[in-house]
Amino acid sequence: MDQKLEFAERLQAAMRAAGLEPRPAVLLNLFNANYWGRSVTFQAVSRWLRGESIPAQDKLIVLAQVLKVEPEVLRFGGTVRKSVREHHQRW
């Protein structure tokens, strides 16, 4: 599956887990209320949720904070934790 589509699925799941409806307007308001930079547009948030783009790292960190998930898990999925643990054990 495409990385962008996988990200969109994780983003929607994180929104549901946070008790939010996975709709662009909901995410737009939540994100812009917590982001210190220039506001994002409805179209940008729609592309995130449809799997057409992945936000930049600074935006991803804010998304993870407001949705209460780890940024790396939101971006890459839960398997990233297992991979990191395995690498740490080898060190």
C-alpha positions in Angstrom: 0.0 0.0 0.0 1.1 3.6 -0.6 2.7 5.4 2.4 0.4 8.3 2.0 -2.7 6.1 2.2 -1.3 4.2 5.2 -0.6 7.6 6.9 -4.2 8.7 6.2 -5.6 5.5 7.7 -3.4 6.0 10.9 -4.5 9.6 11.1 -8.2 8.8 10.8 -7.8 6.0 13.4 -6.0 8.4 15.8 -8.8 10.9 15.4 -11.4 8.2 16.1 -9.4 7.1 19.2 -9.4 10.7 20.4 -13.1 10.8 20.1 -13.1 13.0 17.0 -14.9 12.5 13.7 -12.3 12.1 11.0 -13.4 15.0 8.9 -11.3 17.8 7.5 -13.1 20.7 9.3 -12.7 19.0 12.6 -8.9 18.4 12.1 -8.5 21.9 10.6 -9.9 23.6 13.7 -8.0 21.4 16.1 -4.7 21.7 14.3 -4.8 25.4 13.7 -5.7 26.1 17.3 -2.5 24.3 18.4 0.0 25.1 15.6 2.4 28.0 16.2 3.1 28.6 12.5 1.1 29.7 9.6 -2.4 28.2 9.5 -3.0 25.3 7.2 -5.8 25.3 4.7 -8.9 23.1 4.5 -7.4 21.6 1.3 -4.2 20.6 2.9 -6.0 18.9 5.8 -8.3 17.2 3.2 -5.2 15.8 1.4 -3.8 14.4 4.6 -7.1 12.6 5.3 -7.5 11.3 1.8 -3.9 10.0 1.5 -2.7 12.5 -1.1 0.0 14.0 1.0 1.9 13.7 4.3 2.4 16.8 6.5 5.9 18.2 7.1 7.6 17.1 10.3 6.7 20.2 12.3 3.1 19.7 11.5 3.3 16.0 12.1 4.6 16.6 15.7 1.7 18.9 16.4 -0.8 16.4 15.0 0.7 13.7 17.2 0.5 15.9 20.3 -3.1 16.9 19.8 -4.2 13.3 19.0 -2.0 11.9 21.9 0.0 9.5 19.8 3.8 9.3 19.2 4.9 11.1 16.1 6.8 8.2 14.7 3.8 5.8 15.2 1.5 8.3 13.4 4.0 8.6 10.5 5.2 5.1 10.2 2.9 2.8 12.2 3.3 0.6 15.2 5.9 -1.6 13.6 8.4 1.1 13.9 8.5 0.6 17.7 9.4 -3.1 17.3 12.1 -2.2 14.8 13.6 0.4 17.1 13.6 -2.0 20.0 15.4 -4.6 17.9 18.1 -2.2 16.9 18.6 -1.1 20.5 19.0 -4.7 21.6 21.7 -5.3 19.0 23.6 -2.3 20.3 
